[in-house]
């Protein structure tokens, strides 16, 4: 399939979305974390975060803003309007009063006894203060000289009122001072009170705030404020159990990601490309360097699933022991089921996913990946896994201590305990998971292979009891195959296990195979059979081997080796015997009816089997002759096309031949006869 086949694209998108959502699933879903409430649990920071302390920063900003002098501008028009309004009013009162007096004097001169009304004159008064006629009548009771003096004094005091500038904030305070000015008490109380109340109601601020310039000045001042940052270390206690959550603690919980008031779509969309990029890089690495995972779609999906589960659990529980435990568990599983090269890439990926932005954790994860890459033993057993768990714990502690020293931070012993305990517990836990994962993924691990090569295995014991000659042949084949596999970089442990059971089908009729005829006095069953009948028994054993292996629940990878170790080869001895008696013999009746080898391991097993069997017949030949005959036998298999579908190259076949010779020549020497030996 193409590198970006739709199946791969859907897988990457699916796991990227779920992983992004998992960041918003925390254990705070199950505990009470509200401001002013008691916390139900001790909450530790799941990651190291440096953030701006908004509360402290606001205090600094408020302090700076309080020192900014507001910019005011004097509005001269306010003063002039207020003074003019007052003078015009009192001048109008004086004018109308004079007109009234003139009218009254004229009436007296003409000896008229008519009483002249004030109302027409009062109505003509300029009245900006909206006095009532009754109130204006009070002004007519005053003498003109007093009204003129009042006009000058009140105007002068009004000018004094505005001379220093009146802001809106101080307006009410200054109004009271203006009204209570002692100089006004020289005038009639009624008129004075009426006029002061009206003037006060109309007074305005003349020192006007220039909001634009003031705001500009404030912004310039705010630029000088450095945000107050706070760093919370991963594992640091933010709030204790039964402790009242303060606003500062609540904000800290939000910053470290413990609290999400709601699913922030914008934040999730920002994080999603980061996760998508990581999974895309993982896919490209697997596609380029690890075809096994690409071909096994279940294993490919499992690779993404492990990272999703790890991210989900770490965010959900936010427990240091689990964080390092999941990191170790994931790397052990990935290394065992995939390869050590994948574990390095996976370590970087987990370092980025589990604690985004925590470079100390990323560094520890990378170091752990290097340990897996360089120290992993593909033939490791259970003890190897347990020891590796301890090694990972020690590695994490050393890395953490070095980082703390380099960063100038204190070393807290309690922070180191999860780094040892997590990987150790993970190594124990992973041993229990291997059996289920092998069945689910259809992959056989080194742990399973070690179990299969153990003499305690039931099928192994049955071979030892019922077909000991076959078992010995199989063990020798296993040694040859394992050495050859190691020489060309194939799976030697898989071949060793497969070789042990490759002839398990001979258990159906053990004595029909020469290696099991231990007692020389027992007649050979083939003596009473035709060559064709004998060939039928021989041809049947790979098929019977597959049935028996499935009966004993051997992995499919082993069964594939067993099934193809003869390909469609010819049972040559019985065919040639039959051909002597019957020239019309059908060659197909003497060929194995099993598939040809495809993988390198299947090809190696076929060559190791024929090599071990043939070496019995040329034993004790001179080394040079032995090598030549053994090489001819193997090349004959190649020329007959038994490896025509196999991944093995001629270069690798030559390496395999050399390896076989190195293994067999030392074992095929003649022993000297000792004195008195018959």
GULUMMI-676334 format. One record per residue (C-alpha): residue in one letter; x, y, z. Coordinates in steps of 0.5 Angstrom, whole numbers, padded with zeros to 4 digits, always signed. Each point is the difference from the previous one (the first is absolute). Example, Ala and Ser with C-alpha at 12.3 -4.5 7.8 and 13.67 -1.06 7.14 Angstrom:
<rs>
a+0025-0009+0016s+0002+0007-0002
</rs>
This chain:
<rs>
x+0000+0000+0000x+0002+0007-0001x+0003+0004+0006x-0006+0004+0001x-0005-0005-0002x-0007+0002+0002x+0000-0005+0006x+0006+0003+0003x-0003+0007-0001x-0006-0002+0004x+0004-0004+0005x+0005+0006+0001x-0006+0005+0001x-0004-0004+0004x+0005-0001+0005x+0002+0007+0000x-0007+0002+0002x-0001-0004+0006x+0007+0001+0002x-0001+0008+0000x-0007-0001+0004x+0004-0005+0005x+0003+0007+0002x-0006+0002+0003x-0002-0006+0004x+0003+0001+0007x-0001-0003+0007x-0004+0006+0002x-0006-0003-0004x-0001-0004+0007x+0003+0005+0005x-0003+0007+0002x+0004+0006-0002x-0003+0006+0001x+0002+0007+0003x-0001+0001+0007x-0002-0008+0001x+0004-0005+0003x+0004-0005-0004x-0002-0007+0000x+0007-0002-0001x+0008+0002-0001x+0001+0003-0007x+0007+0000-0002x+0002+0003-0007x+0000-0005-0005x+0006+0004-0004x+0005+0006+0001x-0004+0006-0003x+0003+0008+0000x-0006+0004+0000x-0002+0008+0001x-0003+0001+0007x-0005+0004-0002x-0002+0002+0007x+0007+0003+0001x+0001+0003-0006x-0007+0004+0000x+0003+0002+0007x+0006+0003-0003x-0004+0003-0006x-0005+0003+0005x+0006+0003+0004x+0003+0003-0006x-0007+0003-0003x-0001+0003+0007x+0006+0004-0001x-0002+0003-0007x-0002+0007+0000x-0006+0001-0004x+0000+0005-0005x-0005+0006+0000x-0002+0006-0004x-0003+0006+0002x-0006+0002-0003x+0000+0008+0000x-0007+0000-0003x-0003-0004+0006x+0002+0006+0005x-0002+0006-0005x-0007-0003-0001x-0001-0001+0007x+0002+0007+0002x-0004+0003-0006x-0006-0004+0002x+0000+0003+0007x+0002+0007-0002x-0006+0000-0006x-0005-0002+0005x+0002+0005+0006x+0000+0005-0006x-0006-0002-0002x-0003+0001+0006x+0003+0007+0002x-0003+0002-0007x-0007-0002+0001x+0000+0003+0007x+0002+0006-0003x-0005+0000-0005x-0005-0002+0006x+0002+0006+0004x+0000+0005-0006x-0007-0002-0001x-0002+0001+0007x+0003+0007+0000x-0003+0002-0006x-0007-0002+0003x+0001+0004+0006x+0002+0006-0004x-0006+0000-0004x-0004-0001+0007x-0003-0007-0002x-0002-0004+0005x+0001-0007-0004x+0004-0005+0003x+0005-0003-0005x+0001-0007+0000x+0007-0004+0000x-0002-0006-0004x+0001+0003-0007x+0007+0002+0002x+0001-0006+0003x-0002-0004-0006x+0006+0004-0004x+0005-0002+0004x+0006-0004-0003x-0001-0007+0004x+0005-0005-0001x-0001-0003+0007x-0007-0001-0001x-0002+0003+0006x-0008+0001+0001x-0003+0006+0000x-0001+0000+0007x+0007-0001+0001x+0002+0006-0005x-0005+0004+0004x+0005-0001+0006x+0006+0003-0004x-0005+0006-0002x+0000+0002+0008x+0007+0001+0000x+0003+0007-0001x+0004+0001-0007x+0006+0002+0003x+0000-0007+0004x-0001-0004-0006x+0005+0004-0004x+0005-0002+0006x-0003-0007+0000x+0002-0001-0007x+0007+0003+0000x+0001-0005+0007x-0003-0006-0003x+0004+0001-0007x+0006+0001+0004x-0001-0006+0004x-0002-0004-0006x+0006+0002-0003x+0005-0002+0006x-0004-0007+0000x+0002-0002-0007x+0007+0003+0000x+0004-0006+0003x-0004-0005-0004x-0006-0004+0002x+0000-0008-0002x-0006-0004+0000x+0002-0004+0006x+0001+0006+0004x-0006+0004-0003x-0005-0002+0006x+0005+0002+0005x+0002+0007-0003x-0008+0001+0000x-0001-0001+0007x+0006+0005+0001x-0003+0005-0005x-0006+0000+0004x+0003+0001+0007x+0004+0006-0002x-0001+0005+0006x+0001+0006-0005x-0007-0002-0002x-0003+0001+0006x-0001+0007+0000x-0006+0000-0005x-0007-0002+0002x-0001-0007+0002x-0006-0001-0005x+0004+0003-0006x+0006-0003+0002x-0002-0007+0001x-0004+0000-0007x+0005+0002-0004x+0006-0004+0003x-0005-0006-0001x-0001+0001-0007x+0007+0002-0002x+0003-0006+0004x-0005-0005-0004x+0003+0003-0007x+0007+0000+0002x+0004-0005-0004x+0007-0002+0000x+0005+0004-0004x+0006-0004+0001x-0001-0006-0005x+0003-0007-0001x+0003-0001-0006x-0001-0007-0001x+0004-0002-0006x+0006+0003+0002x-0001-0003+0007x-0001-0007-0002x+0006+0001-0005x+0004+0002+0006x-0002-0006+0004x+0001-0005-0005x+0007+0003-0001x+0001-0001+0008x-0003-0007-0001x+0006-0002-0005x+0005+0001+0006x-0004-0005+0004x+0004-0007-0001x-0006-0006+0001x+0001-0004+0007x+0002-0007-0002x-0001-0006+0005x+0003-0007-0002x-0003-0006+0003x+0004-0006+0000x-0003-0007-0002x-0002-0004+0006x+0000+0007+0004x-0006+0000+0005x-0006+0005-0002x-0005-0001+0005x-0001-0005+0006x-0006-0005+0002x-0005+0004+0003x+0003+0007-0001x-0004+0006-0002x+0002+0001-0008x+0002+0007+0000x-0001+0004-0007x+0008+0000-0001x+0000-0008+0001x-0006+0000-0004x+0004+0004-0006x+0006-0005+0001x-0004-0006-0001x-0003+0003-0006x+0007+0002-0003x+0003-0007+0001x-0006-0003-0003x-0003-0003+0006x-0007+0004-0001x-0003+0001-0007x-0006+0004+0002x-0003-0002-0007x+0002-0003-0006x+0004+0005-0004x-0001-0001-0007x+0005+0005-0002x+0006-0003+0004x-0002-0007-0002x+0001+0003-0007x+0006+0003+0001x+0003-0007+0004x-0003-0004-0006x+0005+0001-0005x+0006-0001+0005x-0003-0007+0001x-0001-0001-0007x+0007+0001-0002x+0003-0005+0005x-0005-0005-0002x+0002+0001-0007x+0007+0000+0001x-0001-0007+0004x-0004-0002-0006x+0006+0002-0005x+0005-0004+0004x-0004-0006+0000x-0001+0000-0007x+0007+0001-0002x+0004-0004+0005x-0005-0005+0003x-0004-0004-0005x-0002-0005+0005x-0005+0005+0003x-0002+0003-0006x-0002-0007-0003x-0003-0002+0007x-0006+0005+0000x-0002-0003+0008x+0007+0002+0002x+0000+0006-0004x-0006+0003+0004x+0003-0003+0006x+0006+0005+0000x-0005+0006+0000x-0005-0003+0005x+0006-0001+0005x+0002+0008-0001x-0008+0001+0001x-0001-0004+0006x+0007+0003+0003x-0002+0007-0001x-0007-0001+0003x+0002-0004+0006x+0005+0005+0002x-0005+0006-0001x-0005-0003+0003x+0003-0002+0007x+0006+0005+0000x+0004-0005+0004x+0008+0000+0000x+0000-0007+0001x-0004-0001-0006x+0003+0005-0004x+0007-0004+0000x-0003-0007+0000x-0004+0002-0006x+0006+0002-0004x+0004-0006+0002x-0006-0005-0001x-0001+0003-0007x+0007+0000-0002x+0001-0007+0002x-0006-0002-0004x+0002+0003-0006x+0007-0002+0000x-0002-0007+0001x-0006+0000-0005x+0003+0004-0005x+0008+0002+0000x+0005+0003+0004x+0001+0006-0005x-0008+0001+0000x+0001+0001+0008x+0005+0006-0001x-0005+0004-0004x-0006-0002+0004x+0004+0002+0006x+0000+0007-0003x-0007+0000-0002x-0002-0002+0007x+0004+0006+0003x-0003+0005-0004x-0007-0003+0001x-0001-0002+0007x+0003+0007+0003x+0000+0005-0006x+0005+0006+0002x+0004-0004+0005x+0007-0001-0003x+0002-0003+0006x-0005-0006-0001x+0002+0000-0007x+0007-0001+0002x-0001-0005+0004x-0004-0004-0005x+0005+0001-0005x+0005-0003+0004x-0004-0006+0002x-0001-0001-0008x+0007+0000-0001x+0001-0005+0006x-0006-0005-0004x+0004+0001-0006x+0007-0002+0002x-0002-0004+0006x-0006-0004-0003x+0002-0008-0001x-0005-0003-0005x+0001-0007+0003x-0002+0003+0007x-0004-0004+0005x-0004+0001+0006x+0006+0002+0004x+0003+0005-0005x-0007+0004+0000x+0000+0000+0008x+0008+0002+0000x-0002+0005-0006x-0005+0003+0005x+0005+0001+0005x+0005+0003-0005x-0006+0005-0003x-0001+0002+0007x+0007+0002+0002x+0001+0003-0007x-0006+0005+0002x+0003+0002+0007x+0007+0001-0003x-0003+0004-0006x-0004+0004+0005x+0006+0002+0005x+0004+0002-0006x-0005+0005-0003x-0002+0003+0007x+0008+0001+0001x+0000+0003-0007x-0006+0004+0001x+0002+0002+0007x-0006-0002+0004x+0000-0004+0006x+0000-0008+0000x-0007-0002+0004x+0001-0008+0002x-0008-0001+0000x+0000+0002-0008x+0005-0005-0001x-0004-0006+0003x-0005+0000-0006x+0005-0001-0005x+0003-0006+0003x-0007-0003+0002x-0004+0001-0006x+0005-0003-0005x+0001-0006+0005x-0008-0001+0001x-0001+0001-0008x+0005-0006-0001x-0003-0005+0004x-0007+0002-0003x+0002+0000-0007x+0002-0008+0001x-0007-0001+0002x-0003+0004-0006x+0005-0004-0005x-0005-0006-0001x-0006+0004-0002x+0004+0005-0004x+0003-0006-0004x-0007-0003-0002x-0003+0007-0001x+0005+0002-0005x+0003-0006-0003x+0007+0001+0002x+0005-0005+0003x+0004+0003+0005x+0007-0002+0003x-0003-0002+0006x-0005-0005-0003x+0006-0003-0004x+0004-0001+0006x-0006-0004+0003x-0001-0004-0006x+0008-0002+0000x-0001-0002+0007x+0001-0007+0001x-0006+0001+0005x-0005+0001-0006x-0005-0006-0001x+0001-0001-0007x+0008+0001+0001x-0001-0006+0005x-0004-0004-0004x+0005+0000-0006x+0005-0002+0005x-0004-0006+0002x-0003-0002-0006x+0005+0002-0006x+0007+0001+0004x+0004+0000-0007x-0005+0005-0003x+0001+0005+0006x+0008-0001+0000x+0000+0001-0008x-0005+0006+0001x+0005+0003+0006x+0006+0000-0005x-0004+0003-0005x-0002+0006+0005x+0007+0001+0001x+0002+0000-0007x-0006+0005-0002x+0001+0005+0006x+0007+0001-0002x-0002+0001-0007x-0005+0005+0002x+0004+0004+0005x+0006+0000-0006x-0005+0004-0005x-0005+0003+0005x-0006-0004+0000x-0004-0003+0006x+0005-0005+0003x-0004-0001+0006x-0007-0001-0004x+0004-0005-0004x+0003-0004+0006x-0007-0001+0002x-0003-0002-0007x+0005-0005-0001x-0001-0004+0007x-0007-0001-0003x+0001+0000-0007x-0001-0008-0001x-0005+0000+0006x-0004-0004-0005x+0004-0006+0000x-0003-0001+0007x-0006-0004-0004x+0005-0005-0003x+0007+0001+0004x+0003-0007-0002x-0002+0002-0008x+0006+0005+0001x+0007-0003+0000x+0003+0004+0006x-0005-0003+0005x+0002-0007-0002x+0004-0001+0006x+0000-0007+0001x+0003-0003-0006x-0004-0007+0001x-0006+0004-0002x-0002-0001-0007x-0001+0006-0004x-0007+0001-0002x+0002+0003-0007x+0002-0007-0001x-0007-0003-0001x-0002+0006-0004x+0000+0002-0007x+0004+0007-0002x-0006+0004-0001x-0003-0002+0007x+0006+0001+0003x+0001+0007-0003x-0008+0001+0002x+0002-0001+0007x+0006+0005-0001x-0004+0005-0003x-0005+0000+0005x+0004+0002+0006x+0001+0008-0002x-0008+0000+0000x+0000-0004+0006x+0005+0005+0004x-0005+0006-0002x-0006-0004+0003x+0004-0002+0007x+0003+0007+0000x-0007+0003+0000x-0003-0005+0005x+0006+0002+0005x-0002+0008-0002x+0007+0002-0003x+0000+0007-0003x-0002+0000-0007x+0008+0003-0002x+0002-0007+0003x-0005-0004-0004x+0002+0004-0006x+0007-0002+0000x-0002-0007+0002x-0005-0001-0006x+0005+0003-0005x+0007-0003+0002x-0001-0005-0006x-0003+0004-0005x-0002-0004-0006x+0006-0004+0000x+0001-0008-0003x+0000-0006+0005x+0006-0002-0004x+0002-0006+0002x-0006-0004+0000x-0002+0004-0007x+0007-0003-0003x-0002-0007+0003x-0007+0000-0003x+0003+0003-0007x+0005-0006+0000x-0006-0005+0000x-0005+0005-0004x+0003+0005-0005x-0007+0003-0001x+0000+0002+0007x-0004+0007+0002x+0005+0004+0003x-0006+0004+0003x-0001-0006+0005x+0006+0001+0003x+0000+0008+0001x-0002+0003+0007x-0006+0004-0001x+0002+0006+0005x+0001+0007-0002x+0007+0003-0002x+0004+0004+0005x-0001+0007+0000x+0003+0004+0006x+0007-0001+0001x-0001-0004+0006x-0004-0005-0004x+0006+0000-0005x+0005-0001+0006x-0004-0006+0003x-0001-0004-0007x+0008+0001-0001x+0002-0002+0007x-0005-0006+0000x+0003-0003-0006x+0007+0002+0002x+0000-0004+0007x-0004-0006-0004x+0006+0000-0005x+0005+0001+0004x-0001-0007+0004x+0001-0003-0007x+0007+0003-0001x+0003+0000+0007x+0007-0001+0001x+0002+0002-0007x+0006+0005-0001x-0002+0007+0002x+0001+0002-0007x-0004-0005-0003x-0005+0001+0005x-0001+0007-0001x+0000-0001-0008x-0006-0005+0001x-0004+0004+0005x+0001+0006-0005x-0003-0004-0006x-0005-0003+0004x-0003+0007+0002x+0001+0003-0007x-0004-0006-0003x-0006+0002+0004x+0001+0007-0002x+0001-0002-0007x-0006-0004+0000x-0004+0006+0002x-0002-0002+0007x+0002+0008+0002x-0003+0003-0006x-0006+0004+0004x+0005+0001+0006x+0003+0007+0002x+0007-0003+0001x+0005+0003-0005x+0006-0004-0002x+0005+0004+0004x-0004-0002+0006x+0000-0007-0002x+0007+0000-0001x+0001+0002+0007x-0005-0005+0003x+0004-0005-0004x+0006+0002+0003x-0003+0000+0007x-0002-0007-0001x+0007-0002-0001x+0003+0003+0006x-0005-0003+0004x+0000-0007-0003x+0007-0001-0002x+0003+0000+0007x-0005-0005+0002x+0001-0005-0006x+0008-0002+0002x+0002-0007+0001x+0002-0002+0007x+0007-0004+0001x+0000-0007+0002x+0002-0001+0007x+0005-0006+0002x-0004-0006+0002x-0006+0003-0004x-0004-0005-0004
</rs>
